[in-house]
């Protein structure tokens, strides 16, 4: 059944699919507790530690976790001011659709099969699941790295009630060259495979509350007004990687937004035009704030 699953996923263009065990993930609990003790948490994190390490609290009869990589890299674009992961339509929508297809396929094969699909917004630590499923190894910037696609991929997972045999994690890590640590705008990479996300530029561009002068300076260090690609762009594991084979991430590309055009849109017009984009969820005002910050820093 596992081979049939992987063959079907390959027909969808998903060539990296693995199985993570159903937990609980005690090693992850130790990692997360150390992060909490250090105060390295942000409001986007799931607050219930047990939900992060026990899939059974999300799906009571879970017996395995199907984990898929969704590569999105299409190369850099000139004059881009959006992170590469937002170039296409909202990945949450696209991944949920493909995971739904996998779920339907397995329901047609396995009596009583059912699953719950998540794309970035679930309670579990998706990178840790992908690591357990043997799909990549960790970088010191906390990204998971795959030999073919580098770290430019999304992770989707399907909690399910079939006992697929788990895969084996890779016993390696990144080169630890330090390029990401040195280049990081917020200097959040601590060198021990942990980060302090509170000064991460990607996080700050999504932060709704007012930014401090120090945070404004971090956002202004590069042109991107949503997200940050610096630690990935300088990573040697991301050089000469493959472009995504998924047509969904190659179509309807939007690498930049314009401050003057955005300012003229009503909130309703903004949602109509950009509601299917991953950068739109924080709303127009946050983007206008970030555009203003980067424009001011470019003039300095």
N, C-alpha and C positions, 0 to 999 in steps of 0.2 A: 504493500500500500504506500509506503514511503517513496518508492521509486516512481509509482504512478503519480504521486503528488508532485514530485520534482519535475517529471516529464511534462505534466500539465502546466506547471509554473513556467517552464522553459518556453512553452508555446505562447505564453503571454509576454515573453521577453525578459522574464525574471530568472537570471542564471545563477543567482546566489540565494539559496533557500536552505534553512537549517532548522533543527528542532532543539529547543531549550527544554529542560526538565520543568516540572510543575512547581518546584520550590518545596519548602521555603528556602530563601537565599540568605543563609546566615553570614556568609562572607560579605555580601553586599550590605547587610545590616551594620556590620562593623565599620565599613567605609562611610556609610551615610551618617552614622552616629558621630564619627570623628568630624565630619563636615558640620554637623549641627553644633558640636562642642566648640568649634572654631568660629561659629557665627557666619559661616560661608553659605548662607541661604538667601533666596529671593522669593518673592510672593508667588512666582509661577510654580514653585516646587510643591508636590503633594505633601501636605502637612502631617498626614497619618503615616508614620514610619512602617507600621505593620502592613498597610495596603501596598507599600512599595516592594515588600519582600515576600508577601504571601498572595499568590494569584488566586487562591481559594476564596479570599475575601471579595474578589471581584466576580468570580465564576465558581460556584461551590463545587461543581463536579469536574473541574479542569483536570486533565490527565497529561497534557503536553502543550507546548506553545510553538506554533509555526511562526518562524521569523523570516522576513523577506527584506532584501536590500533593493531600493529603488534609486538607481544612479540618476543624477540630474545634470551632470557636467556637460556643457555644450561649448566650452571655451569662454574666454573673456570678451567683453564688448566695449568698444571705445565710448567714452563719455557716459559710462554707466554710473548711476548713483544709487542703485539698488543692489543688494546682495544677490549673488548668483542663484541662491535657492529660491528666490522670488521671481525669476525671469518668466517662468511659465505660469499657467493657471494654478490656483491654490492646490498644493500637493496633498493637503488633507482630503480634499474631494477626490482627487485622482487615485490616491492609495486606497481609500475606502471602497471605491468602485472595484478595483482589482482584487482586493481581499474578499469582497462580496462574491466575485466570480469564483474564487478558490473555494469559498464556503459552499456555494451552490454545487460546485463540481463534487466535493467530498460528500455532500448530502445525497447526491445521486448514486454514490458508490457504497456508502457505509450506512446501514440502517440505524436510525436514531442519532445520527451525527448532528452536532450543532456547535457553533462557535461564536465568539464575540471578537469583532475586529477593532483595532486601535491604530491610529496614525498620529503619534506624537502627543496626543492629548490624554492618553490613558494613565492610570496610576502607577504602572510599572516603569522601571528604568530601561528604556528601549535599547540603549547602547549595551547595557549589561546583558540583556537577553540575546542580542546579536553576538556578543562575545561568547556567551555560553553555547550558542548554536554553531560556533566555529566559523563565523563569517568575517572576522576581522580581529585586529590586535590594537591595543591602546597606544596613543601618542601622549606625550607629556602635556599637550594642550587639552587633554581629556577627550579628544575626538577618537572615534574608532576608525581604523584604517584598513582598507582592503587592497590587496596587491593590484587588482585590475582597475579599480575606480578611485583609489586614494581614499580621501574622507568625504568626497562629494557625493553623498547618497543620503536618502531618507531611509528610515526604518519603519516597517509596519509589522504588526504581529496579530496572530489569531489564536486567542485562547480557545481550546477545544476539548472535547470529551473523548478523544481517541488516544490510546497509549502509543503514539509514535515513539520510536526509540530515539533518545537524545543524541546529538552529535557531540564531538569533543572540542573543547576550546583550543585555540592555537597557543603554543607555549613560546611566545615571542612578544617583543614590544618594539616601539619605534627606534630610530637611530639615536635619539636623545642628543641631537646636534645643538639644540638650544636656539635655533633660528626663530622659532615661533615665540619663545620666551623674550628674546631681545626685541622683536618687532612689534609685540602686542601693544596697542595704543594705551590700554589701561594698566599694563604691567601686572596682569592677574595670574600669569602662569608661574606656579611656585616651584617647578622643577622636580616634584616628587609624584607626578601624575595626578595632581590635584590643582584646582583653580579656585580663586575667590571671585565668584561671578558678579559681585556687587559693583565692580568697576569695569565690567566687560562692555565694550562699545555696543555690541549687538543688543545686550540687555538695556543699556541706557537709551538707545534709539526707540525702544518699546516702552520705556517707563512713562507712565502717565503723569505722575506728580512732577512738580517743578524740579529742575536740575540745579545742582550747586555749581558755583564757578569752576570747581575742579572737574565735575562731570561734563560741563559744557566744553571745557578744554579737550577732554578725551574724545567727545563726539566730533569736535572740529578738526581732529588730526588727520582724517581722511575724508574723501568726497562722499562716501556712502551715507545716505540719510535713513536707511533701514537695514539693519544687520551689519555684519563685519566679516570680511573674508581674509583679513591680514594673516592670521596664524596658519590658515590653510594655503594661501597663495605662496607663502615662503617655504612651505614644508617640502623637503626633497621627495617624500613619498607621493606628492601630488604632481610631480613633473612627468610629462609624457604619459599621462593616464588615458584610458579609453573614454571616448565620448559616449554618452548614454545611448543604448539601443532602443530606448522607449520613446516612441513617437509622441506620446502625451507630453513629454518634457522638452520636445523640440519645436512645438507649435505655439503660435500666438505669443511670441517672445516680446517682453517689455522690460528693457534694461534700465530705463530712466523715467522719472517723472519731472514735470516742470512746475516751478514755484508759481509763476504768474497764472498758468492755466489752472492749477489746483486752487488758487485763491478765489477764482471766479466761480467755482462750483458750489452749489448748495450741498448740504449734507446728503440730501436725497439723490442729487445728481452724482455725488461722489460714490455712494453705494451702488448706483446703477452702473456706473462706468467701471469701478474697480472692485466691486463686491466679490468677484471670483478670483481675487488675488490674495496671496498670503500676507502681503503688507497692509491690507486694508482694514484688518480687524481692530486696530487701535484708533482708527478714525483719521479724519482730515487734519485736525488741529495738531496732533503729535507730529505728523509728517511736515506740516508747515513750520513748526518750531525747529525741527531738525534741518530743514532746508535753509532756514534763516541762519542757524548756527554755522553750517558749513559755508554758506555764502559769505558771512562775516569773516570767517577765518581765512578764506581764500583771498580776501581783500587786504588782510593784515600783512 
